[in-house]
Amino acid sequence: DKLSNMVFAAAYAAVVGVQLYLHRCNNLRALHRFSYFSLLADHAVFTFQILFYYQNEGMGNFNFALKSPYVVLLLMPTLTTLLQFRFSLLVFSLGTSLAILLGFFGFALLSRVPQSPSWNQYFLGETIILPAWLGLWLLLPLFTAGLIAYSILRSRRMVAEIGQKENQKRQLARYFSPAVAEEIAAAGDGKAMRGERRQVAVLFADIRSFTSLSEHLPPDEIAAMLSELRQLQTSAVFRFGGTVDKFIGDALMAVFGAPKSSGNFVQDIH
């Protein structure tokens, strides 16, 4: 028994080891294909373990396998699909588990296992109530898979919402100061899109004699100068809680007092 347990544990560890190795190598294509083989290997290891103990200890009564606590291990591969967030693996593992359990049920019928309507004999004796066993082991994998599917769906939605908010923040950060961008993102679309009336200050700034200056400079120097200037302008506008409305060539348009006012913003600017 100890040797057989060690053999099954080593086989399972080998499958997990190969999967971890592919993760480390970042071989996504091989890992994608190996995931299905890994699930089959996991099911095979647990199935052979159940059959091995039945063959050695069951004395010809397949109820030894059906009522073995090792049957619970057939749920393990399905549970591990939660780590990869892939519905295809979940469906594949669930189908494999159900096929194995139906195979056990069919073999029990063919081998004419001892049956009894007595629940006392079902739990404590060598007989079994096949409809009750089948109902339990059809319901349990389906219920487990349903919980995992719901968890995967919730996790995907949460990741999508976080990614959407982060993308919104990056877009807002181009025009608003970090504090204002954070507040707008946290307020949500409904509040952010609601109109209101307020007093604002609008700033227009450009480079004096930019046209004549650009006539004597190469294009790359002009681009570098404008890039550096816009960084300085943006930093200055954000420092006073303003909003960069647009850049027009060498000109800047900024708004102070919207969407958030910092008190007497006109005095702040001065």
Buried (B, 14 or more C-beta within 10 A) or exposed (E): EEEEEEBBEEBBEEBEEBBEEBEEEEEEEEBBEBBBEBBBBBBBBBBBBBBBBBEEEBEEBBBBBBBBEBBEBBBBBBBBBBEBBBBEBBBBBBEBBBEBBEEBBEBBEEEEBEBEEEEEBBEEEBBBBBEEBBEEBBEBBEEBBEEBBEEBEEEEEEEEEEEEEEEBBEEBBEBBBEEBBBBBBEEEEEEBEEEEEEEBBEBEEBBEEBEEEBEEEEEEEBEEBBEEBBEEBBEBBBEBBBBBBEBEEBEBBBBBBBBBBBEEBEEBBE
